[in-house]
Amino acid sequence: MKKTKILLALVIPALLISCSKDPELPYDLDGTLHTFAVSVTKSTKYDLLLDAGSTGGDYYVKLEVPQNMGDYSSYFKEAQLLCVYTPDSGAIKSAIAVEGITTLPAEVKIDMPALCNKLGITAPEIGDKMQFTVNIIHKDGTLVPGWTPTMGFNYRGPSFFKMADGSKFNYSATFSAAAPINEAHFAGGNTIKCTESVGAGPYEASYGADITRMASSEIPAEIYGTDFTANDIIGLIISFDWYGWGYQEKMKMYINKKDYSVIIPDQVVGQTDENFYYYSIYPYIGDFYFSNANAELNTQTSIVSVTMNAAWRIAIGSLSFGSDNYEFDFGTVL
């Protein structure tokens, strides 16, 4: 289906390895900007969904710095909490929700009436979402944005950021004014529409994905943690012929029924053998590995949109396929 695209992805790592032996870089390392990232998560002690048609509710986010960011205190001045507002219809807007954050980690309250006033809206409506990320301001006045209209969200790709408690780094926290979830669409036993390389022109392709619903006893404790229970989670196993290689990959996805967040853990989704297309070039048994997934559920359409990395892991190392965009349309049964 897209073997030409994948071949390029497999060749690139070998080139990177050979080039890394040259100590001279094609740019001035001293002239690059040194900054850091901030992970943003919703505080589960407060409201998790936006109240459609109202500015009421209590909304808080937690800001934390990954443990491998080094000493940033010498250049850090303050952080701003930026809201990226995506209405159900209309243009995306942004506004500073909170500024003057000088201490990290922090738990920050969102003043929803004031924020809606800045955005020029009366209140969130069904289908709207607010994503909160962080702008960093250095002591010299340099601003490192968490989001811009042209760049999108910063820090979206890296998978090497590590939180001190082992949790996943989050470049943004999303609050939705969502319609109630149609749980029947996630009952399992159906074949739904899966689309890969969304928006990538001739590389975009759609096919069927088989859905199995997990029992609550099969939901790992690390998925629901201490704030929820296994009964709050929809656990799904999605089986699909990824990239059309003839291997049925099995990916686990978890949907939280309380805040409609989606978790796709880093995971092995399938094994390869000597029948794999590239076995003659790389004669090693290996596995396909999905990682660094960011996913969102649209409760009105029952579509889960995903961006994630993939790799083929073999004895000589990991060969990356890079990042790709997917849609799992649970509302469309094939």
N, C-alpha and C positions, 0 to 999 in steps of 0.2 A: 504494500500500500504506500509506504513512504520510506522505502529502504535507502534511496539516494540521500535523503536528509539525515538518516541515522548513520550512514557510512561516514559522512563528514564529521558528525559528532564523535565518532569513535576514533577517527584519525587525529583530531585536534589534541587530545591529551598526550599522545606520543610526541607531538611537536613541542608542546609546552615543557615536557620533561627534558628534551634535548636542549632547548633554549635556556633552561634554568641554570645550566652549568656556566654560562657566561656571567661574570660578576658585574659587568658594565650594563647599566639600565639605560633605556632610551629616553629618560626624563630625569630631572633634578629631584631626587628624593627629599633633599632639604627644603625644597620649595613647595612641597605638598602640604595640604592642610591637615593638621592633626586634630581629631575631634573624637567623639564617642557616641554611642547609641543609648537610648533609653527604652526599656520595655514598658508597654502600657497595657494594663489589664483592668477589667471591671472589678470593683469591690462587691463581692457577693453578699455583703451584709445589707445592701441597699437595693433599690429598684434595678431590675435587669432589662426591662423593656420600656420604651418610651410610651407615655400615655397619649394616645392619638386624640387630637382635638383639645389638648390641655397642656399647660406648662407646669402642672403640678408634679409631684414625685421627688424623691431623693436620689441623686445620681453622684457616684464617686468613682474615681479611677485611682489605681495605684501605679506609681512610677518607680521603676527600679533600674539600676545600672548592672549590666552583665558583669560577671566576676573577672573576665579577661579584658577589661577596658583600660587597665593600668591606672596611673595617677593622673586624673584629669583636673584636679583642684587648682593647678597652677594657671590654667587658662579659662576655666569655666566661670562665667559671671552669673547667668540665670537661664532658666528654661521657661518656655511658653507652652501651654496646652492649646493646641490648634484643633478646631472642629472642622471637619470636611463634611458638609451637608449635601446628601444626594436625595433630592425629592423623587417621588414616584414618577413625576413627569416634570420636565423643565431642566434648567441648567444647574450644574454643581456650583455650590458656593462655599466659601470658607470664612472663618472668623476666629479671632483669638478668644478662647473661652476663659482662660486664666493666665495671668502673667506674673512676673516677679517671683518665680519659684527658685529659690536660691539654695535649698537643701534637698539632697536626694539620699536615700529613697524618701518618698512622700505619698500621702493619701490626699487627694485633691477633690474638693466639692465643686460640682458644676452648677452654676446659677442659671437654671433653664430659662426663666423669664428674660433675664438680661441677654443671654445668648440668642434667643429667638429674636429679640429686638435688634441685635447686631446683624443677624442674618436677613432681617426684613420679612419675617414670617410671623403669623399670629401664634401658631403652635405646630408641632409635627402632625402629619396626617398619615393614614394607613399607607404603607408602602415606602415611607420615607426612612432614611437611616442617617445616623450621625456617627462618624468615625473620628476618634480622638487620637492624635499623635503629638509628637513633641518637636518644637523648634529649640535649637541650642544657640545661645548667644555667648560668644567669647568675650573676654575682658577687653580685647582690642576693638570690639564692636562687630566682629564678623558674625553673621547669622547663618547657621546651618539649618535649612528648612527640613521639616519632617514630611512636607508635601508641597508640591507646586502643580499648577494646571498642566504644565508641559512634562514634568518629570514623573508625576504621580507620587506614590509613597516612597520615601527613602528607606534604606535598610531592608527592603523587601526580600532580597535574594539570599543574603548570607545565612548559612546554617551553622557557622562556627561560634556564634554568640552563645555563651553558656550562663544560665542563671545559677546562683549559688545553691538553690534547693533542687537543682536538676530539672526544673520546669522549662517549658519552651519560651524562647524569646518572641515577643509580640510587637510588631511595629505599630499596631494600632488596636484600639478597643472599640467595638461596634455596638451601638444601641439602636435597635430597630423599633419602629412603630408598626409592628407586624400583625397581619391577619392571623387568626388561630391556625395552627398547623393542621393539615388534613392527614391524620395519622394513618388512614386507610391506604394512602399512597406508599407507605413504608412498611406494609404488612409482610412483605416477602412473597416469594413464589412467582413473581412477575419477571418478564423480560422488558427492560426499559431502554430508552434511547440514550446512548453515550456519544458525546462528540469530543474529539481530541483536536489539538492545535486550533482552538477557537480563534477565528479572525485572522488566521495565517494563510489566507488565500488558497492556493491549490493544495496546500498540505492539510487543510481541514477535512476531517472524515468522520462519519457517523456510523454506528453499528449497534447491535444489541448487547446489553449487559444483564446477566442473570442476578437476581436479588434473593438473598437468604437473610431472614430476620433471626438474630440471636435471642436466646432466652436470657432473662435478666441475670441468671446465675453465671452466664458466660461473660458478663461485662467486667473487665478488670477494675480493681479498686482504684488504680491510679487515674482512671478516666473520670470518675465522679468525685473522688477526693473526699474531703470532710464536709463540704458544703451541700452536697446532693446525695442521692441514693441511686442504686442500680435501676430502680423503677423509673427514675427521671430520665433515663438514657435509652434512646433507640439505637441498638447495635446492629449493624448491617455488614454482610459479606457480599462484595460486588465482584462477580466473575466476568471477565471480558478479555477478548483477544487483542491485547495491547499492541498497537502498531501493526497488527495483522501478521504476526510471526507464526501463528499456529499454536501458541501457548496460552492456555486459559489462566490469566493472572487472577489471584484472589486478594482483593484489597479490603481492609477493614475500615469502616467509617462509623463514627458515633455522633448522634444528634442529641443535644440537650433539649428536652421538652420545656424546660423552665425559661430559658433565654434564647433558644433556637440557635445557639452556637454549634459549630461543627468541628469535630476533632478527627484528624487523620494522622495517627502516629507514624513515626518512621518505622518501616517494616519491609521484610522480605515478602514479595508477592508471588514469586514463582521460581522454579529451578529450570536451568537449561542443560541440555545433553549434547551428544555428538551430532544430533540432527539439526542443531541450531545453525542458522544461515552463516554466521561468521566463525563457525567452529574450525573451518579449514585455515583461517587466518590466525585465530587465537584459539588453539586446540586445548581448551581447558573447560572443565565442567564449572558452572557458576550459577549465580542467582541474579534475579532482577530485584532492585531495591528502590523503593520510593521514599523520599525524605523531604523535610522542610515544606510541608504542605500548609497552605493557607486556604480556607474554604468558607463560603457563606451560603446560607439557605434563603431563598426567596419563598416565603410561605404562601404567597399568592399563586405562584406557578409550580411550587414543589420542585424547583430546579436548584441543585447544589452546584455552585461555580467554584472551581478549584485551580490553584496554581501550585505546582510542585516540581521537585527535581526527581530525576530518575537516573539510575546507573546500572551497568552490568558489572558485577563483582566476580572476578576470577582470580586465579592463583597469582598472577603477575601484578594485580592491583585492581583499582576501580576505574572503569571506563565510563565517563559521564555522557549522558544524553542531553544534559542541560535542563533548563526549566521549560515547562509547557503548560498551556491552559486547557482545562477540561470543563464540560458541563454534563452532569448526570440528571436527566429529566425524569424524575420519578412520577410525574403526572402523565407521561406519554408511554403507554404500554404497547409493545410491538406484537 
